[in-house]
């Protein structure tokens, strides 16, 4: 299981064989934003995150932290 957004994005981008500049262009965001996401920047605009994730068929959504308890052991 992936630990966080930055790992998820890197994996998905590599699966479809896109460079960071190509992903930025396809998502309609700046290259800096893609780099910030992949470096794990703590503060990102959610609308832009969803713009990028939508290319892979995903969106950021609230998750009950209790549902994640114990997942650290399976990683």
MMTF fields as JSON, N, C-alpha, C and O atoms, coordinates in Angstrom:
{
  "mmtfVersion": "1.0.0",
  "mmtfProducer": "UNKNOWN",
  "numBonds": 299,
  "numAtoms": 300,
  "numGroups": 75,
  "numChains": 1,
  "numModels": 1,
  "chainsPerModel": [1],
  "groupsPerChain": [75],
  "chainIdList": ["A"],
  "bondAtomList": [4, 2, 8, 6, 12, 10, 16, 14, 20, 18, 24, 22, 28, 26, 32, 30, 36, 34, 40, 38, 44, 42, 48, 46, 52, 50, 56, 54, 60, 58, 64, 62, 68, 66, 72, 70, 76, 74, 80, 78, 84, 82, 88, 86, 92, 90, 96, 94, 100, 98, 104, 102, 108, 106, 112, 110, 116, 114, 120, 118, 124, 122, 128, 126, 132, 130, 136, 134, 140, 138, 144, 142, 148, 146, 152, 150, 156, 154, 160, 158, 164, 162, 168, 166, 172, 170, 176, 174, 180, 178, 184, 182, 188, 186, 192, 190, 196, 194, 200, 198, 204, 202, 208, 206, 212, 210, 216, 214, 220, 218, 224, 222, 228, 226, 232, 230, 236, 234, 240, 238, 244, 242, 248, 246, 252, 250, 256, 254, 260, 258, 264, 262, 268, 266, 272, 270, 276, 274, 280, 278, 284, 282, 288, 286, 292, 290, 296, 294],
  "bondOrderList": [1, 1, 1, 1, 1, 1, 1, 1, 1, 1, 1, 1, 1, 1, 1, 1, 1, 1, 1, 1, 1, 1, 1, 1, 1, 1, 1, 1, 1, 1, 1, 1, 1, 1, 1, 1, 1, 1, 1, 1, 1, 1, 1, 1, 1, 1, 1, 1, 1, 1, 1, 1, 1, 1, 1, 1, 1, 1, 1, 1, 1, 1, 1, 1, 1, 1, 1, 1, 1, 1, 1, 1, 1, 1],
  "groupList": [{"groupName": "UNK", "atomNameList": ["N", "CA", "C", "O"], "elementList": ["N", "C", "C", "O"], "formalChargeList": [0, 0, 0, 0], "bondAtomList": [1, 0, 2, 1, 3, 2], "bondOrderList": [1, 1, 2], "singleLetterCode": "X", "chemCompType": "L-PEPTIDE LINKING"}],
  "groupTypeList": [0, 0, 0, 0, 0, 0, 0, 0, 0, 0, 0, 0, 0, 0, 0, 0, 0, 0, 0, 0, 0, 0, 0, 0, 0, 0, 0, 0, 0, 0, 0, 0, 0, 0, 0, 0, 0, 0, 0, 0, 0, 0, 0, 0, 0, 0, 0, 0, 0, 0, 0, 0, 0, 0, 0, 0, 0, 0, 0, 0, 0, 0, 0, 0, 0, 0, 0, 0, 0, 0, 0, 0, 0, 0, 0],
  "groupIdList": [1, 2, 3, 4, 5, 6, 7, 8, 9, 10, 11, 12, 13, 14, 15, 16, 17, 18, 19, 20, 21, 22, 23, 24, 25, 26, 27, 28, 29, 30, 31, 32, 33, 34, 35, 36, 37, 38, 39, 40, 41, 42, 43, 44, 45, 46, 47, 48, 49, 50, 51, 52, 53, 54, 55, 56, 57, 58, 59, 60, 61, 62, 63, 64, 65, 66, 67, 68, 69, 70, 71, 72, 73, 74, 75],
  "secStructList": [7, 7, 7, 1, 2, 2, 2, 2, 2, 2, 2, 2, 2, 2, 2, 6, 6, 7, 7, 2, 2, 2, 2, 2, 2, 2, 2, 6, 1, 7, 2, 2, 2, 2, 2, 2, 2, 2, 6, 6, 7, 1, 7, 7, 7, 2, 2, 2, 2, 2, 2, 2, 2, 4, 4, 4, 6, 7, 7, 7, 7, 7, 7, 7, 2, 2, 2, 2, 6, 6, 4, 4, 4, 4, 7],
  "xCoordList": [0.843, 0.0, 0.89, 1.936, 0.461, 1.216, 0.992, -0.111, 2.039, 1.973, 1.363, 0.743, 1.521, 1.051, 0.865, 1.122, 0.416, 0.109, 1.321, 1.21, 2.474, 3.644, 4.034, 4.386, 3.977, 4.302, 3.259, 3.588, 1.99, 0.905, 1.104, 1.015, 1.372, 1.527, 2.719, 2.612, 3.841, 5.028, 4.757, 5.122, 4.112, 3.82, 2.906, 3.174, 1.834, 0.872, 1.521, 1.301, 2.313, 2.972, 3.91, 3.953, 4.653, 5.603, 4.891, 5.373, 3.745, 2.965, 2.553, 2.54, 2.217, 1.792, 2.917, 2.705, 4.122, 5.343, 5.298, 5.538, 4.979, 4.989, 6.107, 6.403, 6.716, 7.661, 6.864, 5.665, 7.519, 6.841, 6.311, 5.169, 7.11, 6.569, 5.361, 4.426, 5.382, 4.246, 2.999, 1.902, 3.166, 2.025, 1.463, 0.247, 2.334, 1.886, 1.066, 0.013, 1.55, 0.85, -0.512, -1.511, -0.558, -1.827, -2.84, -4.041, -2.34, -3.233, -3.621, -4.571, -2.891, -3.189, -2.697, -3.279, -1.617, -1.006, 0.449, 0.96, 1.115, 2.517, 3.431, 3.081, 4.596, 5.598, 5.969, 6.162, 6.067, 6.402, 5.399, 5.776, 4.126, 3.091, 3.293, 3.172, 3.599, 3.862, 5.07, 5.044, 6.111, 7.314, 6.998, 7.461, 6.215, 5.823, 5.042, 5.271, 4.133, 3.357, 4.273, 4.163, 5.17, 6.037, 7.104, 7.704, 7.336, 8.29, 7.595, 8.25, 6.279, 5.535, 5.269, 5.17, 5.152, 4.851, 3.571, 2.587, 3.597, 2.475, 1.248, 0.125, 1.431, 0.309, 0.161, 0.988, -0.899, -1.183, -2.644, -3.496, -2.92, -4.31, -5.078, -4.708, -6.135, -6.906, -7.513, -7.593, -7.938, -8.523, -7.493, -7.822, -6.252, -5.203, -4.803, -4.526, -4.771, -4.483, -5.506, -5.148, -6.771, -7.822, -7.743, -8.103, -7.287, -7.093, -6.065, -6.257, -4.986, -3.95, -4.463, -4.325, -5.053, -5.518, -6.609, -6.739, -7.389, -8.478, -7.957, -8.678, -6.727, -6.138, -6.023, -6.0, -5.951, -5.818, -7.128, -7.176, -8.193, -9.493, -9.688, -10.497, -8.961, -9.032, -9.325, -9.167, -9.757, -9.901, -9.478, -9.52, -9.07, -8.816, -10.168, -11.053, -10.314, -11.576, -11.309, -10.281, -12.217, -12.032, -12.113, -12.915, -11.261, -11.251, -11.228, -10.473, -12.037, -12.049, -10.736, -10.398, -9.993, -8.677, -8.789, -7.824, -9.93, -10.114, -10.092, -9.716, -10.495, -10.468, -9.036, -8.788, -8.097, -6.696, -5.888, -4.745, -6.449, -5.716, -5.296, -6.083, -4.046, -3.523, -2.926, -2.261, -3.146, -2.595, -1.096, -0.443, -0.518, 0.937, 1.602, 2.709, 0.957, 1.523, 1.545, 2.339, 0.671, 0.583, 1.436, 1.531, 2.06, 2.849, 4.206, 5.01],
  "yCoordList": [-1.178, 0.0, 1.243, 1.278, 2.233, 3.481, 4.29, 4.322, 4.938, 5.67, 7.047, 7.537, 7.683, 9.057, 9.509, 8.772, 10.731, 11.298, 11.342, 11.036, 11.72, 11.855, 10.514, 10.458, 9.449, 8.129, 7.678, 7.09, 7.968, 7.613, 8.293, 7.653, 9.596, 10.352, 9.86, 9.678, 9.646, 9.164, 7.825, 7.612, 6.918, 5.597, 5.693, 5.085, 6.452, 6.581, 7.248, 6.822, 8.28, 8.971, 8.027, 8.02, 7.24, 6.306, 5.165, 4.676, 4.736, 3.676, 4.069, 3.236, 5.34, 5.769, 6.456, 7.068, 6.331, 6.791, 8.264, 8.621, 9.11, 10.554, 11.187, 10.756, 12.194, 13.006, 14.008, 14.186, 14.649, 15.682, 16.804, 17.228, 17.302, 18.355, 17.887, 18.656, 16.648, 16.126, 16.027, 16.37, 15.558, 15.461, 16.849, 17.042, 17.796, 19.16, 19.702, 20.309, 19.483, 19.97, 19.301, 19.977, 17.994, 17.262, 17.657, 17.714, 17.932, 18.275, 19.75, 20.142, 20.567, 21.987, 22.729, 23.73, 22.214, 22.878, 23.156, 22.666, 23.934, 24.236, 23.092, 22.273, 23.06, 22.058, 22.147, 21.125, 23.351, 23.538, 22.835, 22.263, 22.877, 22.223, 20.717, 20.098, 20.12, 18.678, 18.34, 17.368, 19.126, 18.884, 19.006, 18.198, 20.011, 20.173, 18.955, 18.476, 18.458, 17.274, 16.077, 15.367, 15.858, 14.679, 14.8, 13.8, 16.001, 16.182, 16.201, 16.334, 16.07, 15.987, 17.307, 17.36, 18.377, 19.681, 19.569, 18.974, 20.142, 20.008, 20.82, 20.389, 21.981, 22.853, 22.934, 23.536, 22.323, 22.332, 22.727, 22.451, 23.363, 23.712, 22.448, 21.749, 22.171, 20.962, 20.899, 19.823, 22.038, 22.017, 21.562, 20.828, 22.004, 21.596, 20.139, 19.42, 19.702, 18.29, 17.422, 16.435, 17.781, 16.998, 17.093, 16.146, 18.197, 18.355, 17.33, 16.711, 17.158, 16.194, 14.775, 13.939, 14.497, 13.142, 12.674, 11.477, 13.604, 13.221, 12.55, 11.776, 12.836, 12.169, 10.66, 9.886, 10.262, 8.849, 8.254, 7.092, 9.062, 8.585, 8.653, 7.906, 9.534, 9.661, 11.094, 12.029, 11.252, 12.554, 12.403, 11.308, 13.518, 13.539, 13.627, 14.364, 12.872, 12.879, 12.638, 12.064, 13.067, 12.818, 11.321, 10.588, 10.904, 9.516, 9.53, 10.288, 8.707, 8.61, 7.991, 6.881, 8.704, 8.214, 6.886, 6.123, 6.59, 5.3, 4.148, 3.028, 4.425, 3.385, 3.032, 1.966, 3.928, 3.717, 3.084, 2.684, 2.986, 2.409, 0.982, 0.183, 0.685, -0.642, -0.807, -1.809, 0.155, 0.043, 0.172, -0.372, 0.884, 1.015, -0.342, -0.531, -1.273, -2.61, -3.39, -4.319, -3.022, -3.767, -3.171, -3.751, -2.036, -1.363, -1.957, -1.511],
  "zCoordList": [0.0, 0.0, 0.0, 0.647, -0.721, -0.782, 0.478, 1.022, 0.933, 2.185, 2.049, 2.993, 0.908, 0.82, -0.621, -1.573, -0.738, -2.048, -2.968, -4.155, -2.432, -3.298, -3.912, -5.09, -3.146, -3.684, -4.705, -5.735, -4.395, -5.313, -6.662, -7.71, -6.625, -7.859, -8.673, -9.886, -8.016, -8.728, -9.393, -10.55, -8.656, -9.218, -10.429, -11.465, -10.3, -11.408, -12.613, -13.747, -12.385, -13.493, -14.231, -15.461, -13.485, -14.101, -14.814, -15.836, -14.284, -14.934, -16.343, -17.249, -16.523, -17.857, -18.626, -19.672, -18.065, -18.736, -19.141, -20.294, -18.15, -18.379, -17.572, -16.458, -18.133, -17.376, -16.545, -16.761, -15.61, -14.838, -15.726, -15.548, -16.683, -17.557, -18.382, -18.602, -18.83, -19.6, -18.737, -19.18, -17.5, -16.589, -16.283, -16.276, -16.036, -15.755, -16.922, -16.723, -18.127, -19.316, -19.464, -19.706, -19.323, -19.462, -18.393, -18.655, -17.172, -16.063, -16.062, -15.384, -16.816, -16.844, -15.602, -15.185, -15.025, -13.874, -14.211, -15.218, -13.38, -13.615, -13.191, -12.342, -13.798, -13.46, -11.977, -11.318, -11.467, -10.056, -9.15, -8.127, -9.524, -8.719, -8.689, -7.632, -9.834, -9.895, -9.032, -8.277, -9.138, -8.332, -6.841, -6.036, -6.483, -5.074, -4.586, -3.475, -5.402, -5.018, -4.811, -3.811, -5.751, -5.683, -4.591, -4.198, -4.11, -3.016, -1.657, -0.623, -1.661, -0.412, 0.277, 1.503, -0.497, 0.097, 0.917, 0.476, 2.102, 3.049, 2.663, 2.927, 2.047, 1.718, 0.202, -0.484, -0.307, -1.744, -1.95, -1.105, -3.059, -3.371, -3.761, -4.704, -3.031, -3.245, -4.642, -5.234, -5.171, -6.514, -7.55, -8.482, -7.38, -8.316, -8.097, -9.057, -6.836, -6.554, -7.263, -7.907, -7.148, -7.804, -9.322, -10.022, -9.824, -11.27, -11.768, -12.814, -11.019, -11.381, -11.189, -12.083, -10.036, -9.742, -10.693, -10.95, -11.214, -12.118, -13.385, -14.016, -13.76, -14.931, -14.724, -15.681, -13.454, -13.12, -12.612, -12.209, -12.634, -12.182, -10.672, -10.122, -9.998, -8.549, -8.132, -8.916, -6.879, -6.239, -4.782, -4.222, -4.177, -2.739, -2.059, -2.494, -0.995, -0.266, 1.211, 1.57, 2.065, 3.494, 3.794, 3.216, 4.708, 5.151, 6.667, 7.276, 7.264, 8.708, 9.155, 8.744, 9.997, 10.417, 11.154, 11.18, 11.748, 12.421, 11.432, 11.778, 10.2, 9.165, 8.77, 8.206, 9.066, 8.696, 9.812, 9.592, 10.991, 12.115, 11.785, 11.278, 12.083, 11.816, 10.444, 10.18, 9.553, 8.198, 8.186, 7.295, 9.158, 9.214, 9.322, 8.817, 9.962, 10.13, 8.833, 8.684, 7.874, 6.617, 5.525, 4.443, 5.766, 4.742, 4.63, 3.812]
}
